[in-house]
Every structure is written in C-alpha cells, then in structure tokens.
C-alpha cells in the first residue's frame, strides 16, 4: 500500500495513514454492507485522509462514512441526490436504494459528472458510474485487489479513463 500512497503523494494528493485500530463503518452502514470482503476494510481502514490536492476527488475513510448529513459530502451523497431527484416517485426511490444496497461507494469525484467508484456485491468487481446515470455503472476491475493494482499503475504514469477522472 505504501507504493500507492507514494504515487498519490507524487501526484499532489494528501495522504495520511491511519495508525489507530478502529472500525471503518458505523453500525448502520456495516449492516447495510455486511457482504463486503475484508480487503475493502483493510484498504480503506488504512487511510485517515486521502484526497487530491484540490479536494475534488477522494477515497472515503472512516470519518467520511461517519459524517452526518449536512456536514459536507456524505459517503452516500450520490444516492441522496438521486432520491431527491425522484420527488415522490416511490418506485424510483426503491430502485435507487436497491441499487446502492448492492454497490458500496469508496471513491468520489465532484469536479466532473459526480463520478464514483464502488464495489459491486454480485461479483466483487469495482465499478465506475457518474451522474445522471449513477445506476448504470461499468466495471473497471474484476476485484478490489485488481483495482488497487491498476490504480497504483495509473497513479504512477499517464492515467487513462476512468482513472484520470479521479487522479487528475
């Protein structure tokens, strides 16, 4: 992980490693995403802060998952935005919630089309989505491990789509 941290720092990212042992997810989020594998908690739990120099892209950390609504971007901000846009269409709201129940967001970018990266429950793949089509993501890596390997490689060179959306 240190190599990834170093590559991100070289790109101007602020990376602070978490040294205290603790829970990544608050209880209600942990219950919703009980299907997550331990590699996700290991990766995200190792970070106290991990954001681009301009603060427009970041990897979610324990403090992000614990942030209450109204205190900046929340970990589920895009879900909240989609539900707000439903304006009373209960079927759409159910579909949005069902989608996010199966997709665990771990990286956000707000400088573009509100892009995100998430782990998909069905197969453990990492997927990329963006507004207004959040619920129609595309796979970028077959697993979290494959994503981390690819993300590190992209961070050390000329990043390609969709990685450059998060790295540049």
TIRO-2110 file (N, C-alpha, C; in Angstrom, 1 decimal):
// TIRO-2110
0.8, -1.2, 0.0, N, 1, A
0.0, 0.0, 0.0, CA, 1, A
0.9, 1.3, 0.0, C, 1, A
2.0, 1.2, 0.6, N, 2, A
2.9, 2.3, 0.7, CA, 2, A
3.2, 2.9, -0.7, C, 2, A
3.4, 2.0, -1.7, N, 3, A
3.7, 2.4, -3.1, CA, 3, A
2.6, 3.2, -3.6, C, 3, A
1.4, 2.8, -3.4, N, 4, A
0.2, 3.5, -3.9, CA, 4, A
0.2, 4.9, -3.2, C, 4, A
0.4, 4.9, -1.9, N, 5, A
0.4, 6.2, -1.1, CA, 5, A
1.4, 7.1, -1.7, C, 5, A
2.6, 6.6, -2.0, N, 6, A
3.7, 7.4, -2.5, CA, 6, A
3.3, 7.9, -3.9, C, 6, A
2.7, 7.1, -4.7, N, 7, A
2.3, 7.5, -6.1, CA, 7, A
1.3, 8.6, -6.0, C, 7, A
0.3, 8.5, -5.1, N, 8, A
-0.7, 9.6, -4.9, CA, 8, A
-0.1, 10.8, -4.4, C, 8, A
0.8, 10.7, -3.5, N, 9, A
1.5, 11.9, -3.0, CA, 9, A
2.3, 12.6, -4.1, C, 9, A
2.9, 11.9, -4.9, N, 10, A
3.7, 12.4, -6.1, CA, 10, A
2.8, 13.2, -7.0, C, 10, A
1.5, 12.8, -7.1, N, 11, A
0.5, 13.5, -7.9, CA, 11, A
-0.1, 14.7, -7.2, C, 11, A
0.4, 15.0, -6.0, N, 12, A
-0.2, 16.1, -5.2, CA, 12, A
-1.3, 15.8, -4.3, C, 12, A
-1.5, 14.5, -4.1, N, 13, A
-2.6, 14.1, -3.1, CA, 13, A
-2.1, 14.3, -1.7, C, 13, A
-3.1, 14.5, -0.8, N, 14, A
-2.8, 14.5, 0.6, CA, 14, A
-3.2, 13.1, 1.1, C, 14, A
-2.2, 12.4, 1.6, N, 15, A
-2.5, 11.0, 2.1, CA, 15, A
-2.0, 10.9, 3.5, C, 15, A
-2.9, 10.6, 4.4, N, 16, A
-2.5, 10.4, 5.9, CA, 16, A
-2.9, 9.0, 6.2, C, 16, A
-2.0, 8.2, 6.7, N, 17, A
-2.2, 6.8, 7.1, CA, 17, A
-2.8, 6.8, 8.5, C, 17, A
-3.8, 5.9, 8.6, N, 18, A
-4.4, 5.7, 9.9, CA, 18, A
-3.6, 4.7, 10.7, C, 18, A
-3.2, 5.1, 11.9, N, 19, A
-2.4, 4.3, 12.8, CA, 19, A
-3.2, 3.6, 13.9, C, 19, A
-4.3, 4.2, 14.2, N, 20, A
-5.2, 3.6, 15.3, CA, 20, A
-6.1, 2.6, 14.8, C, 20, A
-6.2, 1.5, 15.5, N, 21, A
-7.2, 0.4, 15.1, CA, 21, A
-8.6, 0.9, 15.4, C, 21, A
-9.5, 0.7, 14.5, N, 22, A
-10.9, 1.1, 14.7, CA, 22, A
-11.7, 0.5, 13.7, C, 22, A
-13.0, 0.8, 13.8, N, 23, A
-14.0, 0.3, 12.8, CA, 23, A
-14.1, 1.2, 11.7, C, 23, A
-14.1, 0.7, 10.5, N, 24, A
-14.2, 1.5, 9.3, CA, 24, A
-15.6, 2.1, 9.2, C, 24, A
-16.6, 1.3, 9.4, N, 25, A
-18.0, 1.7, 9.1, CA, 25, A
-18.8, 1.8, 10.4, C, 25, A
-19.7, 2.8, 10.5, N, 26, A
-20.6, 2.9, 11.6, CA, 26, A
-21.6, 1.7, 11.5, C, 26, A
-22.2, 1.3, 12.6, N, 27, A
-23.0, 0.1, 12.7, CA, 27, A
-24.1, 0.0, 11.6, C, 27, A
-24.8, 1.1, 11.3, N, 28, A
-25.9, 1.1, 10.3, CA, 28, A
-25.3, 0.9, 8.9, C, 28, A
-24.2, 1.4, 8.6, N, 29, A
-23.5, 1.2, 7.3, CA, 29, A
-23.0, -0.2, 7.2, C, 29, A
-22.4, -0.7, 8.3, N, 30, A
-21.8, -2.0, 8.3, CA, 30, A
-22.9, -3.1, 8.1, C, 30, A
-24.1, -2.8, 8.7, N, 31, A
-25.2, -3.8, 8.5, CA, 31, A
-25.7, -3.8, 7.0, C, 31, A
-25.7, -2.6, 6.4, N, 32, A
-26.2, -2.5, 5.0, CA, 32, A
-25.2, -3.2, 4.1, C, 32, A
-23.9, -3.1, 4.4, N, 33, A
-22.9, -3.7, 3.5, CA, 33, A
-22.2, -4.9, 4.2, C, 33, A
-22.9, -5.7, 4.9, N, 34, A
-22.3, -6.8, 5.6, CA, 34, A
-21.7, -7.8, 4.6, C, 34, A
-22.0, -7.7, 3.3, N, 35, A
-21.4, -8.6, 2.3, CA, 35, A
-20.0, -8.2, 1.9, C, 35, A
-19.5, -7.0, 2.3, N, 36, A
-18.2, -6.6, 1.9, CA, 36, A
-17.1, -7.5, 2.4, C, 36, A
-16.1, -7.7, 1.5, N, 37, A
-15.0, -8.6, 1.9, CA, 37, A
-14.0, -7.8, 2.8, C, 37, A
-13.1, -8.5, 3.5, N, 38, A
-12.2, -7.9, 4.4, CA, 38, A
-11.1, -7.0, 3.7, C, 38, A
-10.9, -7.2, 2.4, N, 39, A
-9.9, -6.4, 1.6, CA, 39, A
-10.4, -5.0, 1.5, C, 39, A
-11.7, -4.7, 1.5, N, 40, A
-12.2, -3.4, 1.5, CA, 40, A
-11.8, -2.6, 2.8, C, 40, A
-12.1, -3.2, 3.9, N, 41, A
-11.9, -2.6, 5.2, CA, 41, A
-10.3, -2.5, 5.4, C, 41, A
-9.6, -3.4, 4.9, N, 42, A
-8.1, -3.3, 5.0, CA, 42, A
-7.6, -2.1, 4.3, C, 42, A
-8.1, -1.9, 3.0, N, 43, A
-7.6, -0.8, 2.2, CA, 43, A
-8.1, 0.5, 2.7, C, 43, A
-9.4, 0.7, 2.9, N, 44, A
-10.0, 2.0, 3.4, CA, 44, A
-9.6, 2.3, 4.8, C, 44, A
-9.5, 1.2, 5.7, N, 45, A
-9.2, 1.4, 7.1, CA, 45, A
-7.8, 1.8, 7.3, C, 45, A
-6.9, 1.7, 6.3, N, 46, A
-5.5, 2.1, 6.4, CA, 46, A
-5.3, 3.6, 6.2, C, 46, A
-6.4, 4.3, 5.8, N, 47, A
-6.3, 5.7, 5.5, CA, 47, A
-7.0, 6.6, 6.5, C, 47, A
-6.4, 7.7, 6.9, N, 48, A
-7.1, 8.7, 7.7, CA, 48, A
-7.7, 9.8, 6.8, C, 48, A
-6.8, 10.1, 5.8, N, 49, A
-7.2, 11.1, 4.7, CA, 49, A
-6.6, 10.7, 3.4, C, 49, A
-7.3, 10.8, 2.3, N, 50, A
-6.7, 10.5, 1.0, CA, 50, A
-7.5, 11.3, 0.0, C, 50, A
-7.0, 12.5, -0.4, N, 51, A
-7.7, 13.3, -1.3, CA, 51, A
-6.8, 14.1, -2.2, C, 51, A
-7.3, 14.4, -3.4, N, 52, A
-6.5, 15.1, -4.4, CA, 52, A
-6.1, 16.5, -3.8, C, 52, A
-5.1, 17.1, -4.4, N, 53, A
-4.7, 18.4, -3.9, CA, 53, A
-5.8, 19.5, -3.9, C, 53, A
-6.7, 19.4, -4.8, N, 54, A
-7.8, 20.4, -4.9, CA, 54, A
-9.0, 20.0, -4.1, C, 54, A
-8.9, 18.8, -3.5, N, 55, A
-10.0, 18.2, -2.7, CA, 55, A
-11.2, 17.8, -3.5, C, 55, A
-11.1, 17.7, -4.8, N, 56, A
-12.3, 17.4, -5.6, CA, 56, A
-12.5, 15.9, -5.8, C, 56, A
-11.4, 15.1, -5.5, N, 57, A
-11.5, 13.6, -5.6, CA, 57, A
-11.0, 13.1, -4.2, C, 57, A
-11.6, 12.0, -3.8, N, 58, A
-11.1, 11.4, -2.5, CA, 58, A
-11.6, 10.0, -2.4, C, 58, A
-10.7, 9.3, -1.6, N, 59, A
-11.1, 7.9, -1.2, CA, 59, A
-11.7, 8.1, 0.1, C, 59, A
-12.9, 7.4, 0.3, N, 60, A
-13.7, 7.6, 1.5, CA, 60, A
-12.9, 6.8, 2.7, C, 60, A
-13.0, 7.4, 3.8, N, 61, A
-12.3, 6.9, 5.0, CA, 61, A
-13.4, 6.8, 6.1, C, 61, A
-13.0, 6.3, 7.3, N, 62, A
-13.9, 6.1, 8.4, CA, 62, A
-14.6, 7.4, 8.8, C, 62, A
-13.9, 8.5, 8.7, N, 63, A
-14.5, 9.8, 9.1, CA, 63, A
-15.6, 10.2, 8.1, C, 63, A
-15.4, 9.8, 6.8, N, 64, A
-16.4, 10.1, 5.8, CA, 64, A
-17.6, 9.2, 6.0, C, 64, A
-17.5, 8.0, 6.3, N, 65, A
-18.6, 7.1, 6.5, CA, 65, A
-19.4, 7.5, 7.8, C, 65, A
-18.7, 8.1, 8.7, N, 66, A
-19.4, 8.6, 9.9, CA, 66, A
-20.0, 10.0, 9.9, C, 66, A
-19.7, 10.7, 8.8, N, 67, A
-20.1, 12.1, 8.7, CA, 67, A
-21.6, 12.2, 8.5, C, 67, A
-22.3, 13.0, 9.4, N, 68, A
-23.7, 13.1, 9.3, CA, 68, A
-24.1, 14.0, 8.1, C, 68, A
-25.4, 13.8, 7.7, N, 69, A
-25.9, 14.6, 6.6, CA, 69, A
-25.8, 16.1, 7.0, C, 69, A
-25.6, 16.9, 6.0, N, 70, A
-25.5, 18.4, 6.3, CA, 70, A
-24.1, 18.9, 6.7, C, 70, A
-23.2, 18.0, 6.8, N, 71, A
-21.8, 18.4, 7.2, CA, 71, A
-20.8, 18.1, 6.0, C, 71, A
-21.1, 18.6, 4.9, N, 72, A
-20.3, 18.3, 3.7, CA, 72, A
-20.8, 17.1, 2.9, C, 72, A
-20.0, 16.7, 2.0, N, 73, A
-20.4, 15.5, 1.2, CA, 73, A
-20.4, 14.3, 2.1, C, 73, A
-21.5, 13.5, 2.1, N, 74, A
-21.5, 12.3, 2.8, CA, 74, A
-21.1, 11.1, 1.9, C, 74, A
-20.9, 10.0, 2.5, N, 75, A
-20.4, 8.8, 1.7, CA, 75, A
-21.5, 8.4, 0.7, C, 75, A
-22.8, 8.7, 1.0, N, 76, A
-23.9, 8.3, 0.2, CA, 76, A
-24.5, 9.5, -0.5, C, 76, A
-23.7, 10.5, -0.8, N, 77, A
-24.3, 11.7, -1.3, CA, 77, A
-25.0, 11.5, -2.7, C, 77, A
-24.4, 10.7, -3.5, N, 78, A
-25.0, 10.5, -4.8, CA, 78, A
-26.3, 9.7, -4.7, C, 78, A
-26.4, 8.8, -3.8, N, 79, A
-27.7, 8.1, -3.6, CA, 79, A
-28.7, 9.2, -3.1, C, 79, A
-28.3, 10.0, -2.2, N, 80, A
-29.2, 11.1, -1.7, CA, 80, A
-29.7, 12.0, -2.8, C, 80, A
-28.7, 12.4, -3.7, N, 81, A
-29.1, 13.2, -4.8, CA, 81, A
-30.1, 12.6, -5.7, C, 81, A
-29.9, 11.3, -6.0, N, 82, A
-30.8, 10.6, -6.9, CA, 82, A
-32.2, 10.5, -6.3, C, 82, A
-32.2, 10.2, -5.0, N, 83, A
-33.5, 10.1, -4.3, CA, 83, A
-34.2, 11.5, -4.3, C, 83, A
-33.5, 12.5, -4.1, N, 84, A
-34.1, 13.9, -4.1, CA, 84, A
-34.6, 14.2, -5.5, C, 84, A
-34.0, 13.7, -6.5, N, 85, A
-34.5, 14.0, -7.9, CA, 85, A
-35.7, 13.2, -8.2, C, 85, A
-36.0, 12.1, -7.4, N, 86, A
-37.2, 11.3, -7.6, CA, 86, A
-38.5, 12.1, -7.3, C, 86, A
-38.4, 13.0, -6.3, N, 87, A
-39.5, 13.8, -5.9, CA, 87, A
-40.9, 13.1, -5.8, C, 87, A
-40.9, 12.1, -5.0, N, 88, A
-42.2, 11.4, -4.7, CA, 88, A
-42.4, 10.1, -5.5, C, 88, A
-41.6, 9.8, -6.5, N, 89, A
-41.7, 8.6, -7.3, CA, 89, A
-41.2, 7.4, -6.4, C, 89, A
-42.1, 6.8, -5.7, N, 90, A
-41.6, 5.8, -4.7, CA, 90, A
-41.0, 4.6, -5.4, C, 90, A
-41.5, 4.2, -6.6, N, 91, A
-40.8, 3.1, -7.3, CA, 91, A
-39.4, 3.4, -7.6, C, 91, A
-39.2, 4.6, -8.1, N, 92, A
-37.8, 5.0, -8.4, CA, 92, A
-36.9, 5.1, -7.2, C, 92, A
-37.5, 5.6, -6.1, N, 93, A
-36.7, 5.6, -4.8, CA, 93, A
-36.3, 4.2, -4.4, C, 93, A
-37.3, 3.3, -4.5, N, 94, A
-36.9, 1.9, -4.1, CA, 94, A
-35.8, 1.3, -5.0, C, 94, A
-35.9, 1.6, -6.3, N, 95, A
-34.9, 1.2, -7.2, CA, 95, A
-33.5, 1.8, -6.9, C, 95, A
-33.5, 3.0, -6.6, N, 96, A
-32.2, 3.7, -6.2, CA, 96, A
-31.6, 3.1, -5.0, C, 96, A
-32.5, 2.9, -4.0, N, 97, A
-32.0, 2.3, -2.7, CA, 97, A
-31.5, 0.9, -3.0, C, 97, A
-32.2, 0.1, -3.8, N, 98, A
-31.8, -1.3, -4.1, CA, 98, A
-30.5, -1.3, -4.8, C, 98, A
-30.3, -0.4, -5.7, N, 99, A
-29.0, -0.3, -6.4, CA, 99, A
-27.9, 0.0, -5.4, C, 99, A
-28.0, 1.0, -4.6, N, 100, A
-26.9, 1.3, -3.7, CA, 100, A
-26.8, 0.3, -2.6, C, 100, A
-27.8, -0.5, -2.3, N, 101, A
-27.6, -1.6, -1.4, CA, 101, A
-26.6, -2.6, -2.0, C, 101, A
-26.5, -2.7, -3.3, N, 102, A
-25.6, -3.7, -4.0, CA, 102, A
-24.3, -3.0, -4.4, C, 102, A
-24.1, -1.7, -4.2, N, 103, A
-22.9, -1.0, -4.6, CA, 103, A
-22.4, -0.2, -3.5, C, 103, A
-21.2, -0.5, -3.0, N, 104, A
-20.6, 0.2, -1.9, CA, 104, A
-19.6, 1.2, -2.4, C, 104, A
-20.0, 2.5, -2.3, N, 105, A
-19.1, 3.6, -2.8, CA, 105, A
-17.9, 3.8, -2.0, C, 105, A
-16.7, 3.9, -2.6, N, 106, A
-15.5, 4.1, -1.8, CA, 106, A
-14.6, 5.2, -2.3, C, 106, A
-15.0, 5.8, -3.5, N, 107, A
-14.2, 6.9, -4.0, CA, 107, A
-15.2, 7.8, -4.8, C, 107, A
-15.0, 9.1, -4.5, N, 108, A
-15.9, 10.1, -5.2, CA, 108, A
-15.0, 11.2, -5.9, C, 108, A
-15.6, 11.8, -6.9, N, 109, A
-15.0, 12.9, -7.6, CA, 109, A
-16.1, 13.9, -7.9, C, 109, A
-16.0, 15.2, -7.5, N, 110, A
-17.0, 16.1, -7.7, CA, 110, A
-16.7, 17.2, -8.8, C, 110, A
-15.5, 17.1, -9.4, N, 111, A
-15.1, 18.1, -10.4, CA, 111, A
-15.6, 17.8, -11.8, C, 111, A
-16.2, 16.6, -11.9, N, 112, A
-16.6, 16.2, -13.3, CA, 112, A
-18.1, 16.0, -13.2, C, 112, A
-18.6, 14.8, -13.5, N, 113, A
-20.0, 14.4, -13.5, CA, 113, A
-20.4, 13.7, -12.3, C, 113, A
-19.9, 14.1, -11.1, N, 114, A
-20.1, 13.3, -9.9, CA, 114, A
-19.8, 11.9, -10.1, C, 114, A
-18.6, 11.6, -10.4, N, 115, A
-18.1, 10.2, -10.7, CA, 115, A
-17.9, 9.5, -9.3, C, 115, A
-18.1, 8.2, -9.4, N, 116, A
-17.8, 7.4, -8.2, CA, 116, A
-17.2, 6.0, -8.6, C, 116, A
-16.5, 5.4, -7.7, N, 117, A
-16.1, 4.0, -7.8, CA, 117, A
-16.7, 3.3, -6.6, C, 117, A
-17.2, 2.1, -6.9, N, 118, A
-17.9, 1.3, -5.9, CA, 118, A
-17.6, -0.2, -6.1, C, 118, A
-17.7, -0.9, -5.0, N, 119, A
-17.6, -2.4, -5.1, CA, 119, A
-19.0, -2.9, -5.3, C, 119, A
-19.2, -3.8, -6.3, N, 120, A
-20.5, -4.4, -6.6, CA, 120, A
-20.6, -5.7, -5.9, C, 120, A
-21.7, -5.9, -5.2, N, 121, A
-22.0, -7.1, -4.4, CA, 121, A
-22.0, -8.3, -5.2, C, 121, A
-22.6, -8.3, -6.4, N, 122, A
-22.9, -9.5, -7.1, CA, 122, A
-21.6, -10.3, -7.5, C, 122, A
-20.5, -9.6, -7.8, N, 123, A
-19.3, -10.3, -8.2, CA, 123, A
-18.0, -9.7, -7.6, C, 123, A
-18.1, -8.7, -6.7, N, 124, A
-16.9, -8.1, -6.1, CA, 124, A
-16.2, -7.2, -7.0, C, 124, A
-16.7, -6.9, -8.2, N, 125, A
-16.0, -6.0, -9.2, CA, 125, A
-16.0, -4.6, -8.7, C, 125, A
-15.1, -3.8, -9.1, N, 126, A
-15.1, -2.4, -8.9, CA, 126, A
-15.7, -1.7, -10.1, C, 126, A
-16.7, -0.9, -9.9, N, 127, A
-17.4, -0.3, -11.0, CA, 127, A
-17.3, 1.3, -10.9, C, 127, A
-17.4, 1.9, -12.1, N, 128, A
-17.4, 3.3, -12.2, CA, 128, A
-18.8, 3.8, -12.7, C, 128, A
-19.3, 4.8, -12.1, N, 129, A
-20.5, 5.4, -12.5, CA, 129, A
-20.5, 7.0, -12.4, C, 129, A
-21.4, 7.6, -13.0, N, 130, A
-21.5, 9.1, -12.9, CA, 130, A
-22.9, 9.6, -13.2, C, 130, A
-23.1, 10.8, -12.8, N, 131, A
-24.4, 11.4, -13.0, CA, 131, A
-24.7, 11.8, -14.4, C, 131, A
-25.9, 11.7, -14.9, N, 132, A
-27.1, 11.4, -14.1, CA, 132, A
-27.4, 9.9, -14.2, C, 132, A
-26.5, 9.1, -14.7, N, 133, A
-26.7, 7.6, -14.9, CA, 133, A
-26.0, 6.8, -13.8, C, 133, A
-26.1, 7.2, -12.5, N, 134, A
-25.4, 6.5, -11.4, CA, 134, A
-25.7, 5.1, -11.4, C, 134, A
-26.9, 4.7, -11.7, N, 135, A
-27.4, 3.3, -11.6, CA, 135, A
-27.0, 2.5, -12.8, C, 135, A
-26.1, 3.0, -13.7, N, 136, A
-25.7, 2.2, -14.9, CA, 136, A
-24.2, 2.2, -15.0, C, 136, A
-23.5, 1.7, -14.0, N, 137, A
-22.0, 1.7, -14.0, CA, 137, A
-21.4, 0.7, -14.9, C, 137, A
-20.1, 0.9, -15.1, N, 138, A
-19.3, -0.1, -15.9, CA, 138, A
-18.2, -0.6, -15.0, C, 138, A
-17.8, -1.8, -15.2, N, 139, A
-16.8, -2.5, -14.4, CA, 139, A
-15.4, -1.9, -14.9, C, 139, A
-14.5, -1.6, -13.9, N, 140, A
-13.2, -1.2, -14.2, CA, 140, A
-12.1, -2.2, -13.8, C, 140, A
-12.5, -3.1, -12.8, N, 141, A
-11.6, -4.1, -12.3, CA, 141, A
-12.5, -5.2, -11.8, C, 141, A
-11.9, -6.4, -11.9, N, 142, A
-12.7, -7.6, -11.5, CA, 142, A
-12.8, -7.8, -10.0, C, 142, A
-11.9, -7.1, -9.2, N, 143, A
-11.9, -7.2, -7.8, CA, 143, A
-11.2, -6.0, -7.2, C, 143, A
-11.3, -5.9, -5.9, N, 144, A
-10.7, -4.8, -5.2, CA, 144, A
-9.2, -4.9, -5.4, C, 144, A
-8.6, -6.1, -5.3, N, 145, A
-7.2, -6.3, -5.4, CA, 145, A
-6.7, -5.9, -6.8, C, 145, A
-7.5, -6.3, -7.8, N, 146, A
-7.2, -5.9, -9.2, CA, 146, A
-7.3, -4.4, -9.4, C, 146, A
-8.3, -3.8, -8.8, N, 147, A
-8.4, -2.3, -8.8, CA, 147, A
-7.2, -1.6, -8.2, C, 147, A
-6.8, -2.1, -7.0, N, 148, A
-5.6, -1.4, -6.4, CA, 148, A
-4.4, -1.5, -7.2, C, 148, A
-4.2, -2.7, -7.8, N, 149, A
-3.0, -2.9, -8.7, CA, 149, A
-3.1, -1.9, -9.9, C, 149, A
-4.2, -1.8, -10.5, N, 150, A
-4.4, -0.9, -11.7, CA, 150, A
-4.3, 0.5, -11.3, C, 150, A
-4.9, 0.9, -10.1, N, 151, A
-4.9, 2.3, -9.7, CA, 151, A
-3.5, 2.7, -9.4, C, 151, A
-2.7, 1.9, -8.8, N, 152, A
-1.3, 2.2, -8.5, CA, 152, A
-0.6, 2.4, -9.8, C, 152, A
-0.8, 1.6, -10.8, N, 153, A
-0.1, 1.7, -12.1, CA, 153, A
-0.5, 3.0, -12.7, C, 153, A
-1.8, 3.3, -12.7, N, 154, A
-2.3, 4.5, -13.3, CA, 154, A
-1.8, 5.8, -12.6, C, 154, A
-1.6, 5.7, -11.3, N, 155, A
-1.1, 6.8, -10.5, CA, 155, A
0.3, 7.1, -10.7, C, 155, A
1.1, 6.1, -11.2, N, 156, A
2.5, 6.4, -11.4, CA, 156, A
2.8, 6.9, -12.8, C, 156, A
1.8, 6.9, -13.7, N, 157, A
2.0, 7.4, -15.1, CA, 157, A
0.9, 8.2, -15.6, C, 157, A
0.8, 8.2, -16.9, N, 158, A
-0.3, 8.9, -17.6, CA, 158, A
-1.6, 8.2, -17.4, C, 158, A
-2.5, 8.7, -16.6, N, 159, A
-3.7, 8.0, -16.2, CA, 159, A
-4.7, 8.0, -17.4, C, 159, A
-5.3, 6.8, -17.6, N, 160, A
-6.3, 6.6, -18.6, CA, 160, A
-7.7, 6.7, -18.0, C, 160, A
-8.7, 6.9, -18.8, N, 161, A
-10.1, 6.9, -18.4, CA, 161, A
-10.5, 5.5, -17.9, C, 161, A
-11.2, 5.4, -16.8, N, 162, A
-11.8, 6.4, -16.0, CA, 162, A
-10.9, 6.9, -14.8, C, 162, A
-9.7, 6.2, -14.7, N, 163, A
-8.8, 6.5, -13.6, CA, 163, A
-8.4, 8.0, -13.5, C, 163, A
-8.2, 8.6, -14.7, N, 164, A
-7.8, 10.0, -14.7, CA, 164, A
-8.8, 11.0, -14.1, C, 164, A
-10.1, 10.6, -14.2, N, 165, A
-11.1, 11.4, -13.6, CA, 165, A
-10.9, 11.6, -12.1, C, 165, A
-10.3, 10.5, -11.5, N, 166, A
-10.0, 10.6, -10.0, CA, 166, A
-8.6, 11.1, -9.7, C, 166, A
-7.7, 10.8, -10.6, N, 167, A
-6.3, 11.2, -10.3, CA, 167, A
-5.9, 12.6, -10.7, C, 167, A
-6.5, 13.1, -11.7, N, 168, A
-6.1, 14.4, -12.2, CA, 168, A
-6.9, 15.6, -11.6, C, 168, A
END
